[in-house]
Amino acid sequence: MTPALLASALFLLVTVGYIGLCAASPFGNCRKCRGMGHAITIDRKGKTKRGKDCRRCKATGKRIRVGRHLCNVAARLHRDGTR
């Protein structure tokens, strides 16, 4: 098997796997708050406590995946174009 054929097969496998992941689980953990929905702060006594809500995910801890967002944009564009 040539290296180019192997690389393209691997790329195809990774792409199909990511499409399957986006279809099965369209939401992933927020990268800023790591899925917690808020920051963790340490008070003056050294105890951890809940901080401010995450603005990026609006305190849900979940964000839509990039692949799912692109799929939604493509579907919206197709729907608007065929009306």
Summary of the structure (lengths in Angstrom):
residues: 83
radius of gyration: 19.6
end to end distance: 47.0
largest distance: 62.4
contacts: 178
relative contact order: 0.15
helix: 46%
strand: 20%
